[in-house]
Amino acid sequence: MLTIETSKKFDKDLKILVKNGFDLKLLYKVVGNLATEQPLEPKYKDHPLKGALKDFRECHLKPDLLLVYLKNKKTL
């Protein structure tokens, strides 16, 4: 299982989402699958980014809510 590390930006954005009524179960499910290195369902449209962010990946939690992450050998 990969170790999960979050950025300050992520923590701030997450607080705002929770304050606005976002259900964390969806986030926990997706991050849990990523941490255990299981593939995501196609509905999340997981894909690599291009350009300056080419090392990062992105998945769509909702049509207007994206999760950008970096996956290394031991950390997510």
SULSULZI-V71899 format. One record per backbone hydrogen bond with DSSP energy under -0.5 kcal/mol. NH is the residue of the N-H (numbers start at 1). CO is the residue of the C=O. Records with the same first field share a line. If there is no record, write none. Layout:
NH=CO  CO
This chain:
2=35
3=74
5=3
11=7
12=8
13=9
14=10
15=11
16=12
17=13
18=14
19=15
20=16
21=18
22=17
24=22
26=23
27=23
28=24
29=25
30=26
31=27
32=28
33=29
34=30
35=31
36=32
37=34
38=33
44=41
45=42
47=58
49=56
53=50
54=51
56=53
57=69
58=47
59=67
60=44
61=59  65
62=65
65=62
67=59
68=66
69=57
70=76
72=70  75
76=3
